[in-house]
Amino acid sequence: MVGIAAAVVVSVVVLASYLLRSLAQADRLREQSLLAATYELAQDKTSRVDRLLFEQDDAAFSLAESAEGSVGERWLPAASRVTPTIRALLVLDDTGSVVDFASRSVGPLEEDEEFRRLLVSRFRAAFEADRGGPAVLRHLHRTEGDRSFLLSYRAASSPNDRRLFVAWHDLGRIVKDVFPRAYGDPTQGSHRLDVLDDQGRIIFGPPLRSSRFTVSVRFATTIYGWRLQLAPAVDEELASDFAHRRRLDMALVLGASLMIVAGVISVGIAADRAWRASELKSSFVANVSHELKTPLALVRMFSEMLHDERVPSEEKRREYLGIIHTEAKRLDGLLDRILDFARLERQGRAFEFVVDDPSDAVASGAEAHRSQALSTGITLHVRVEGPLLPVRHDPDALALAVSNLVDNAFKYAVGAASIRVTAANEGAAVVVTVEDDGEGIPEAERARVFEKFVRGSTGVGRGTGLGLAIVTQVVRAHRATVDLGAAVPRGARFRIRIPAAPEA
């Protein structure tokens, strides 16, 4: 049984570990799916801005290429409508010199001149690789000093045309016009977003709380120095939901595992108890059979001798009759004890409670063994320190309990000189004590002395193991307590504590 229980427990532990790992993996997959969906949405949002800027670049460069004279004459009339974020349009020749320049700036021209100097001194090197190459649209996003620049450039579509067209985008217009057009209100919808520049400063949208569901994506081809952050609007609720689901799953798995283990342990304990009960009952039947067989054999033997008139003298006849009488009383007591226990076990006995001084019941239960004391040579002391407090009790049942304790002392107090029965008031209760100065109860047996069918190893004869079990049943019916008390230097001490009646 122990091996099976251990195997079941190990199997449950392995299964619980596997389920917990599976649940954790399922949670990770759900989180990864959510993150993947959020990342894909973030990429789509950055692509929207890229497409809007590409459309403006294509329109501006198409107008510049088709211009027969100044690009300004062709581009400026349609600039605010077709290319609202392009601030200036430039044309560079094969040597990298600016051969044409058109600007929508209405303020001081110092900024335009500064930009032209930066273009020649800083930005032109980035264009060299495209000179004379295919007409591919490219972007340059760079920070100079405390200013950020976004440039679009494309070589002329004709191989014979060695010009390079450059568009200077106004980043402020992109933030004010393009972002709201592409994203709408960043505080509404199923997701929240903001845009950070290359120094980590928020330039569009509200600050987002950092969570494991927040993704950060850079703009792919245009303003690639900036990045967009996106998070579900209910990211805190999602995190809480995932944590709650994880705790719930773990609790269910652990709870089920504990229930299985507890069930196995309970079944094991029940089986062990059933086995022990079966063993005890078998021992009880054997003991009772022995206890019945011995007096019956004596009664039969001496009755046959009397019947066959094989008695040598009148004195022997009276001796044999005394033995028959004694053994018959022994049989009667044994059967009464078994019947008493059966009635108490079935709770079929009707107790007749009275509220009175229990002195007579205690004395009656103890004095019933006076003859046994004379025959064994053990002194029986009975002392009732009366008057005792009135208690609610059944006199016959209480006398039976005291009698069983005294009988138990005679059986197990091997080598005892005396058995003492006292009854006295202690506080708001009456305490009946039965003690002896025999060998005492072994420490290993103290915890089970009140169990039915359990018999001590130091007794005289076999016995039934019902005496203290009957005491327990009677005491429980009286709402009292019985205990073995602390170990004494020699012998054993039993105490019945009966609470005084409320009216006392």
Backbone torsions as a table, in degrees:
resi	resn	phi	psi	omega
1	MET	NA	-41.4	179.4
2	VAL	-63.6	-40.6	179.5
3	GLY	-63.9	-41.3	178.8
4	ILE	-65.1	-43.9	179.0
5	ALA	-61.2	-42.7	179.0
6	ALA	-63.5	-41.4	178.9
7	ALA	-63.5	-40.6	179.0
8	VAL	-65.4	-43.6	-180.0
9	VAL	-61.9	-44.9	178.5
10	VAL	-61.9	-42.5	179.2
11	SER	-62.2	-42.0	179.4
12	VAL	-64.3	-41.7	179.2
13	VAL	-62.3	-44.4	179.0
14	VAL	-63.2	-45.7	-179.8
15	LEU	-63.1	-42.4	179.1
16	ALA	-63.2	-41.8	178.1
17	SER	-61.7	-43.3	179.1
18	TYR	-63.2	-44.1	-179.8
19	LEU	-64.9	-41.4	179.5
20	LEU	-63.7	-41.3	177.0
21	ARG	-64.5	-40.0	179.9
22	SER	-64.7	-42.4	178.6
23	LEU	-65.3	-40.9	177.7
24	ALA	-63.3	-40.0	178.2
25	GLN	-66.1	-39.1	177.5
26	ALA	-63.5	-40.5	176.8
27	ASP	-62.5	-42.8	178.9
28	ARG	-63.3	-39.3	178.5
29	LEU	-65.1	-40.2	176.8
30	ARG	-63.1	-43.5	179.0
31	GLU	-64.6	-42.4	179.3
32	GLN	-64.2	-37.8	177.4
33	SER	-63.2	-43.3	178.6
34	LEU	-64.6	-42.8	178.5
35	LEU	-64.4	-40.4	179.1
36	ALA	-63.2	-42.1	178.6
37	ALA	-64.5	-41.6	178.5
38	THR	-65.6	-40.7	179.0
39	TYR	-64.0	-42.9	178.8
40	GLU	-62.6	-39.9	177.5
41	LEU	-65.9	-39.1	178.2
42	ALA	-63.2	-42.1	177.0
43	GLN	-62.4	-38.7	178.4
44	ASP	-63.6	-38.5	-178.7
45	LYS	-69.4	-38.4	176.7
46	THR	-68.4	-33.8	179.1
47	SER	-65.8	-31.9	178.1
48	ARG	-59.5	-45.7	179.9
49	VAL	-65.6	-42.8	179.1
50	ASP	-58.7	-43.6	-179.4
51	ARG	-64.0	-40.8	179.4
52	LEU	-62.5	-41.5	179.6
53	LEU	-70.9	-37.0	176.2
54	PHE	-60.7	-42.4	-179.6
55	GLU	-61.0	-40.9	178.5
56	GLN	-66.7	-41.6	179.7
57	ASP	-61.8	-46.3	179.7
58	ASP	-59.9	-43.0	180.0
59	ALA	-64.9	-43.7	-178.1
60	ALA	-65.1	-44.3	-177.0
61	PHE	-72.4	-30.0	175.4
62	SER	-66.3	-42.2	177.0
63	LEU	-64.8	-39.5	-178.6
64	ALA	-66.8	-38.9	-178.9
65	GLU	-70.4	-32.0	-178.0
66	SER	-84.7	-5.2	-179.5
67	ALA	-74.0	128.9	178.8
68	GLU	-85.7	-26.4	178.7
69	GLY	-116.1	-122.8	178.5
70	SER	-74.2	137.8	178.4
71	VAL	-65.3	-25.1	179.3
72	GLY	-64.4	-37.5	-178.9
73	GLU	-65.3	-31.0	-178.3
74	ARG	-88.7	-35.2	-172.6
75	TRP	-94.0	-42.4	-171.8
76	LEU	-58.7	-40.2	-179.9
77	PRO	-59.7	-28.9	-178.1
78	ALA	-107.7	4.5	-171.9
79	ALA	-63.1	-48.5	-175.6
80	SER	-65.1	-26.0	-178.0
81	ARG	-92.8	-41.4	-174.2
82	VAL	-92.3	-37.7	-176.7
83	THR	-129.6	70.3	-172.8
84	PRO	-67.3	-23.8	-177.6
85	THR	-95.2	-6.6	-179.8
86	ILE	-85.3	122.0	-177.2
87	ARG	-88.7	-36.7	-178.2
88	ALA	-147.5	152.6	179.2
89	LEU	-127.5	130.8	-174.7
90	LEU	-128.0	155.2	175.0
91	VAL	-127.6	127.4	179.3
92	LEU	-111.4	143.5	179.1
93	ASP	-91.0	-168.9	-175.0
94	ASP	-66.5	-24.1	-179.6
95	THR	-90.0	-3.9	-178.9
96	GLY	89.3	8.0	178.3
97	SER	-85.1	148.5	178.2
98	VAL	-79.5	116.8	-179.2
99	VAL	-103.6	-15.3	177.8
100	ASP	-152.4	143.2	-176.6
101	PHE	-149.7	128.5	176.3
102	ALA	-133.7	133.9	-175.5
103	SER	-132.5	144.0	176.3
104	ARG	-92.6	1.9	-177.5
105	SER	-63.8	134.8	178.8
106	VAL	-109.7	-1.1	-178.6
107	GLY	-95.9	-156.1	178.7
108	PRO	-61.1	148.9	-177.7
109	LEU	-85.4	-1.3	-178.0
110	GLU	-61.4	-38.0	-179.1
111	GLU	-65.3	-39.5	178.0
112	ASP	-64.1	-42.0	-179.7
113	GLU	-66.6	-37.8	178.5
114	GLU	-65.5	-39.2	179.0
115	PHE	-64.7	-39.0	-180.0
116	ARG	-64.4	-38.5	178.9
117	ARG	-66.8	-42.5	177.3
118	LEU	-63.3	-36.5	-179.4
119	LEU	-60.8	-44.3	-176.7
120	VAL	-75.0	-41.2	-172.9
121	SER	-86.8	-29.9	-172.6
122	ARG	-114.6	-44.1	-169.3
123	PHE	-91.4	-23.3	-171.5
124	ARG	-61.9	-33.1	-178.6
125	ALA	-61.1	-31.3	179.6
126	ALA	-72.1	-19.7	-178.8
127	PHE	-88.4	-17.1	-170.4
128	GLU	-59.2	-36.2	-177.2
129	ALA	-65.6	-22.9	-177.4
130	ASP	-94.7	-6.9	-176.3
131	ARG	-67.2	124.3	179.7
132	GLY	81.7	-2.6	-179.2
133	GLY	-85.3	-170.3	-179.4
134	PRO	-66.8	161.4	-176.6
135	ALA	-81.6	71.5	-179.6
136	VAL	-105.6	133.7	-179.5
137	LEU	-80.2	127.4	177.9
138	ARG	-130.7	166.7	-178.7
139	HIS	-132.8	151.7	176.7
140	LEU	-130.4	117.3	179.4
141	HIS	-117.8	112.8	-172.6
142	ARG	-143.8	149.5	177.2
143	THR	-106.9	127.4	176.2
144	GLU	-122.3	115.3	-176.5
145	GLY	68.0	-125.0	178.7
146	ASP	-105.6	16.0	-177.5
147	ARG	-119.4	146.0	178.8
148	SER	-110.8	136.7	-177.8
149	PHE	-123.6	142.4	171.9
150	LEU	-123.7	119.7	-179.3
151	LEU	-119.8	139.0	170.6
152	SER	-111.9	141.2	-179.9
153	TYR	-147.6	150.1	179.5
154	ARG	-155.5	136.5	176.7
155	ALA	-73.3	158.7	178.5
156	ALA	-60.8	148.8	-176.6
157	SER	-71.6	-22.4	-178.3
158	SER	-92.4	134.1	178.9
159	PRO	-63.0	-25.4	-179.1
160	ASN	-82.5	-15.1	-179.6
161	ASP	-94.0	113.4	-173.2
162	ARG	-95.2	26.9	-177.2
163	ARG	-92.5	158.3	176.2
164	LEU	-128.3	124.9	-179.6
165	PHE	-97.4	131.7	-177.8
166	VAL	-127.4	132.9	176.5
167	ALA	-115.2	132.2	178.4
168	TRP	-103.5	113.4	-178.5
169	HIS	-87.6	142.9	175.4
170	ASP	-87.6	106.9	-177.2
171	LEU	-65.0	-30.8	177.7
172	GLY	-63.1	-39.7	177.9
173	ARG	-68.6	-34.0	177.8
174	ILE	-61.9	-43.9	-179.7
175	VAL	-66.5	-42.2	-174.9
176	LYS	-81.3	-32.0	-173.3
177	ASP	-109.1	-47.5	-172.8
178	VAL	-75.1	-46.4	-178.8
179	PHE	-59.6	-49.1	178.1
180	PRO	-61.6	-35.2	179.2
181	ARG	-68.8	-34.6	-178.4
182	ALA	-83.6	-32.7	-171.0
183	TYR	-115.1	-15.1	-176.2
184	GLY	69.4	-148.3	179.0
185	ASP	-79.4	116.0	-176.4
186	PRO	-70.2	-8.2	-179.8
187	THR	-98.8	0.1	-178.1
188	GLN	-113.5	169.1	177.8
189	GLY	89.9	-171.2	-175.9
190	SER	-80.7	-13.1	-178.9
191	HIS	-133.8	155.0	175.0
192	ARG	-112.4	145.2	-179.5
193	LEU	-143.6	159.0	168.8
194	ASP	-148.9	164.7	-179.7
195	VAL	-122.3	131.9	-178.8
196	LEU	-114.2	143.4	177.9
197	ASP	-83.1	-172.6	-174.8
198	ASP	-70.8	-10.1	176.8
199	GLN	-104.9	9.4	176.8
200	GLY	82.2	12.0	178.8
201	ARG	-87.9	140.2	179.5
202	ILE	-77.3	123.5	179.8
203	ILE	-113.9	-9.0	177.1
204	PHE	-155.2	134.7	177.7
205	GLY	88.0	168.0	-179.6
206	PRO	-81.5	158.2	175.7
207	PRO	-63.2	139.3	178.3
208	LEU	-102.3	140.5	173.8
209	ARG	-72.8	135.5	-179.9
210	SER	-72.9	128.0	176.9
211	SER	-146.9	169.8	-177.7
212	ARG	-73.9	-6.9	177.1
213	PHE	-100.2	4.4	178.3
214	THR	-88.7	129.6	178.3
215	VAL	-115.7	151.4	179.9
216	SER	-126.1	125.6	-176.2
217	VAL	-131.3	132.4	176.0
218	ARG	-83.2	151.0	173.9
219	PHE	-66.9	131.3	-166.0
220	ALA	-67.3	-48.7	-168.9
221	THR	-127.8	-19.5	-174.2
222	THR	-100.7	-91.1	-178.8
223	ILE	-87.2	63.6	-171.9
224	TYR	-72.1	-7.5	173.7
225	GLY	-78.2	-14.3	179.7
226	TRP	-102.3	162.2	177.5
227	ARG	-139.5	152.2	-179.2
228	LEU	-107.4	133.0	175.3
229	GLN	-108.0	136.0	-176.7
230	LEU	-136.4	137.8	179.1
231	ALA	-146.7	145.6	174.8
232	PRO	-58.6	144.6	-178.7
233	ALA	-62.8	-25.5	-178.6
234	VAL	-111.9	39.8	-175.9
235	ASP	-61.8	-37.0	178.5
236	GLU	-67.4	-39.7	177.5
237	GLU	-66.0	-39.5	177.9
238	LEU	-63.0	-44.2	178.9
239	ALA	-61.8	-42.7	178.2
240	SER	-64.9	-39.3	179.5
241	ASP	-65.0	-43.6	177.5
242	PHE	-62.0	-43.4	-179.9
243	ALA	-65.2	-41.5	178.9
244	HIS	-64.4	-43.5	179.9
245	ARG	-62.7	-40.4	-179.8
246	ARG	-64.5	-44.4	178.8
247	ARG	-63.5	-40.4	-179.7
248	LEU	-64.8	-45.1	179.0
249	ASP	-60.9	-44.2	180.0
250	MET	-64.2	-41.2	179.7
251	ALA	-63.7	-40.7	179.9
252	LEU	-64.8	-45.6	-179.5
253	VAL	-64.3	-47.4	-179.2
254	LEU	-65.7	-39.7	178.3
255	GLY	-62.2	-45.7	178.5
256	ALA	-62.5	-41.3	179.6
257	SER	-63.9	-43.4	179.0
258	LEU	-64.3	-37.8	178.7
259	MET	-64.5	-41.1	178.8
260	ILE	-64.2	-46.6	179.7
261	VAL	-62.9	-43.2	179.0
262	ALA	-62.8	-38.5	177.8
263	GLY	-63.1	-43.9	178.8
264	VAL	-63.1	-43.5	179.4
265	ILE	-64.0	-41.9	179.5
266	SER	-62.7	-43.5	178.1
267	VAL	-62.9	-41.3	178.3
268	GLY	-62.5	-44.8	179.0
269	ILE	-63.5	-43.9	179.4
270	ALA	-62.2	-41.6	179.1
271	ALA	-64.9	-40.3	179.0
272	ASP	-65.0	-42.1	178.3
273	ARG	-64.6	-41.5	178.6
274	ALA	-62.2	-41.0	178.5
275	TRP	-64.2	-44.1	178.6
276	ARG	-63.1	-42.1	179.3
277	ALA	-62.5	-40.6	177.9
278	SER	-62.5	-42.9	178.2
279	GLU	-63.3	-42.7	-179.9
280	LEU	-64.9	-40.5	179.4
281	LYS	-65.5	-40.6	177.3
282	SER	-61.4	-43.1	178.0
283	SER	-64.4	-38.7	178.5
284	PHE	-61.9	-46.4	179.4
285	VAL	-60.8	-42.4	179.2
286	ALA	-64.1	-43.8	-179.6
287	ASN	-64.7	-45.7	-179.6
288	VAL	-63.3	-40.9	178.4
289	SER	-60.0	-42.0	179.1
290	HIS	-65.6	-45.2	-179.6
291	GLU	-62.2	-35.2	178.5
292	LEU	-76.3	-38.6	-174.6
293	LYS	-67.2	-39.6	-176.6
294	THR	-62.6	-54.5	178.8
295	PRO	-65.9	-35.1	178.5
296	LEU	-63.0	-40.4	178.7
297	ALA	-62.9	-42.2	179.1
298	LEU	-65.1	-44.5	179.3
299	VAL	-60.5	-44.9	-178.7
300	ARG	-63.8	-44.6	-176.2
301	MET	-63.0	-50.1	-175.9
302	PHE	-73.8	-30.8	176.6
303	SER	-67.9	-36.8	176.5
304	GLU	-65.7	-39.0	178.9
305	MET	-64.6	-39.1	177.9
306	LEU	-69.5	-39.2	-179.2
307	HIS	-65.4	-39.4	-178.6
308	ASP	-85.7	3.9	178.7
309	GLU	55.1	44.2	176.7
310	ARG	-101.7	41.9	-178.4
311	VAL	-106.4	122.1	-174.6
312	PRO	-69.2	-26.6	-176.7
313	SER	-153.4	167.0	177.6
314	GLU	-64.9	-34.6	179.3
315	GLU	-63.6	-41.1	177.9
316	LYS	-67.5	-35.1	178.8
317	ARG	-62.8	-44.3	178.6
318	ARG	-65.4	-36.0	177.9
319	GLU	-63.6	-43.4	-179.8
320	TYR	-66.1	-40.7	177.7
321	LEU	-63.2	-36.3	177.5
322	GLY	-65.4	-39.7	178.4
323	ILE	-65.1	-43.2	178.6
324	ILE	-61.3	-42.0	-179.9
325	HIS	-63.8	-44.0	-179.3
326	THR	-63.8	-44.7	-178.4
327	GLU	-69.5	-32.6	176.1
328	ALA	-64.9	-41.2	176.2
329	LYS	-64.0	-37.1	178.2
330	ARG	-63.9	-42.8	176.6
331	LEU	-62.8	-42.8	-179.6
332	ASP	-61.3	-43.2	179.0
333	GLY	-64.6	-40.6	179.5
334	LEU	-63.1	-45.3	179.4
335	LEU	-66.2	-38.7	177.3
336	ASP	-61.0	-41.0	-179.4
337	ARG	-64.4	-42.4	179.0
338	ILE	-64.6	-43.4	179.9
339	LEU	-66.4	-39.5	177.2
340	ASP	-60.3	-45.6	-179.6
341	PHE	-63.4	-41.6	-179.8
342	ALA	-62.1	-41.9	179.3
343	ARG	-65.3	-44.6	-179.9
344	LEU	-66.1	-38.4	-179.2
345	GLU	-63.9	-37.0	178.1
346	ARG	-85.3	-0.5	-176.8
347	GLN	55.4	35.5	-178.9
348	GLY	-95.3	-8.0	-179.5
349	ARG	-79.9	132.7	177.8
350	ALA	-93.0	106.6	178.4
351	PHE	-74.8	141.1	178.2
352	GLU	-111.5	92.6	-173.6
353	PHE	-83.0	142.3	172.2
354	VAL	-134.0	157.2	175.1
355	VAL	-105.1	107.2	-173.5
356	ASP	-163.1	173.7	173.8
357	ASP	-68.6	123.4	-176.8
358	PRO	-85.6	14.6	-175.9
359	SER	-57.7	-46.6	-176.6
360	ASP	-63.3	-41.0	-179.8
361	ALA	-64.0	-42.3	-179.9
362	VAL	-64.8	-46.7	-179.1
363	ALA	-64.1	-39.3	-179.2
364	SER	-63.3	-44.6	-179.6
365	GLY	-63.7	-35.2	-178.6
366	ALA	-79.4	-42.9	-175.8
367	GLU	-68.8	-17.4	178.4
368	ALA	-61.4	-14.9	-177.2
369	HIS	-108.6	17.3	-179.3
370	ARG	-63.0	-43.1	179.4
371	SER	-65.1	-34.6	177.8
372	GLN	-65.2	-34.9	177.5
373	ALA	-66.0	-40.0	179.9
374	LEU	-66.0	-38.6	-177.4
375	SER	-74.4	-27.3	-178.3
376	THR	-94.9	-13.8	-178.0
377	GLY	80.6	7.1	178.4
378	ILE	-91.8	132.6	-179.5
379	THR	-78.3	129.1	177.9
380	LEU	-107.1	114.9	177.8
381	HIS	-104.0	126.0	177.9
382	VAL	-122.2	118.9	-179.3
383	ARG	-133.7	119.0	177.2
384	VAL	-110.9	112.8	-177.7
385	GLU	-87.8	75.2	-174.9
386	GLY	-89.3	176.8	-4.8
387	PRO	-72.0	145.1	178.5
388	LEU	-88.1	157.9	177.0
389	LEU	-63.1	142.1	175.1
390	PRO	-63.6	132.2	178.4
391	VAL	-129.8	156.3	176.4
392	ARG	-83.5	113.3	-174.8
393	HIS	-154.8	159.6	170.9
394	ASP	-99.4	111.6	-174.5
395	PRO	-55.1	-44.5	-178.8
396	ASP	-65.1	-42.8	-179.2
397	ALA	-66.6	-41.1	179.1
398	LEU	-65.3	-40.7	176.6
399	ALA	-62.3	-37.2	177.0
400	LEU	-62.6	-42.8	179.8
401	ALA	-63.2	-45.1	179.7
402	VAL	-65.3	-40.4	178.9
403	SER	-60.6	-41.5	179.7
404	ASN	-66.1	-37.1	177.5
405	LEU	-65.6	-42.3	179.2
406	VAL	-67.0	-43.7	178.4
407	ASP	-60.8	-39.2	177.4
408	ASN	-61.8	-38.4	179.0
409	ALA	-65.9	-41.1	178.7
410	PHE	-63.5	-36.0	-177.9
411	LYS	-72.8	-38.2	-169.3
412	TYR	-109.0	-9.0	-179.7
413	ALA	-85.0	66.5	-179.0
414	VAL	-65.4	127.6	179.3
415	GLY	79.0	12.0	-178.7
416	ALA	-78.2	148.5	176.4
417	ALA	-96.4	-27.9	-177.1
418	SER	-152.1	157.1	172.8
419	ILE	-126.2	129.7	-174.4
420	ARG	-117.6	129.1	176.6
421	VAL	-118.7	120.4	179.4
422	THR	-129.3	151.3	175.5
423	ALA	-137.0	128.8	-176.6
424	ALA	-153.2	161.3	175.5
425	ASN	-83.2	134.8	173.1
426	GLU	-133.3	102.7	-177.3
427	GLY	64.9	-131.0	-179.3
428	ALA	-97.7	41.3	-178.8
429	ALA	-154.3	160.4	173.1
430	VAL	-106.1	129.8	-178.1
431	VAL	-116.5	123.5	176.4
432	VAL	-105.9	125.0	-176.7
433	THR	-118.7	131.4	174.1
434	VAL	-121.9	116.9	-177.9
435	GLU	-137.6	156.9	179.3
436	ASP	-139.0	172.2	179.3
437	ASP	-118.6	38.0	178.3
438	GLY	-82.6	-152.9	-177.3
439	GLU	-76.7	-15.0	178.9
440	GLY	85.1	-178.9	-177.3
441	ILE	-104.4	127.8	177.7
442	PRO	-56.5	144.0	-177.3
443	GLU	-57.2	-36.5	-177.1
444	ALA	-69.3	-18.3	-176.9
445	GLU	-102.7	-6.9	-174.4
446	ARG	-61.9	-36.7	-174.5
447	ALA	-71.6	-17.6	-172.9
448	ARG	-118.2	12.2	-173.9
449	VAL	-65.5	-25.0	-176.7
450	PHE	-92.2	-0.8	179.2
451	GLU	-77.0	145.9	-179.8
452	LYS	-70.2	147.6	179.6
453	PHE	69.5	-2.0	179.9
454	VAL	-87.3	128.0	-178.5
455	ARG	-124.9	138.6	-179.6
456	GLY	-67.5	161.7	-176.5
457	SER	-89.4	-6.1	-174.2
458	THR	-107.6	7.7	-174.5
459	GLY	-78.3	167.2	175.7
460	VAL	-97.1	127.6	-176.3
461	GLY	80.3	-175.1	-175.0
462	ARG	-93.3	-49.8	179.2
463	GLY	74.4	175.2	-177.4
464	THR	-109.6	-17.3	-177.5
465	GLY	74.1	23.7	-177.9
466	LEU	-110.8	-13.3	-173.8
467	GLY	-57.2	-56.0	-178.2
468	LEU	-71.5	-28.0	175.3
469	ALA	-64.3	-38.8	176.7
470	ILE	-65.7	-41.3	176.7
471	VAL	-57.5	-44.2	180.0
472	THR	-60.7	-44.2	-179.6
473	GLN	-63.2	-44.2	-179.3
474	VAL	-65.3	-45.4	-178.9
475	VAL	-61.8	-41.7	179.3
476	ARG	-62.1	-39.9	178.7
477	ALA	-65.1	-27.8	179.4
478	HIS	-89.5	6.0	-177.2
479	ARG	55.0	36.7	179.2
480	ALA	-111.2	-173.4	178.9
481	THR	-134.1	151.1	173.7
482	VAL	-133.8	137.0	-179.8
483	ASP	-146.1	162.1	-178.6
484	LEU	-82.4	-16.1	-179.9
485	GLY	72.6	174.4	179.3
486	ALA	-69.5	152.1	179.1
487	ALA	-62.7	136.1	178.9
488	VAL	-106.5	161.3	-177.8
489	PRO	-55.3	-34.7	179.4
490	ARG	-149.0	140.1	176.9
491	GLY	88.3	-162.8	-178.9
492	ALA	-138.7	155.2	-178.5
493	ARG	-138.6	119.2	175.7
494	PHE	-108.7	139.8	-178.1
495	ARG	-130.6	127.7	172.5
496	ILE	-106.9	124.6	-179.8
497	ARG	-114.1	115.8	-177.4
498	ILE	-111.9	121.1	-179.8
499	PRO	-67.5	143.7	178.4
500	ALA	-65.7	150.2	178.2
501	ALA	-65.3	146.6	-177.7
502	PRO	-54.9	-39.0	-178.2
503	GLU	-71.1	-12.2	179.2
504	ALA	-77.6	NA	NA
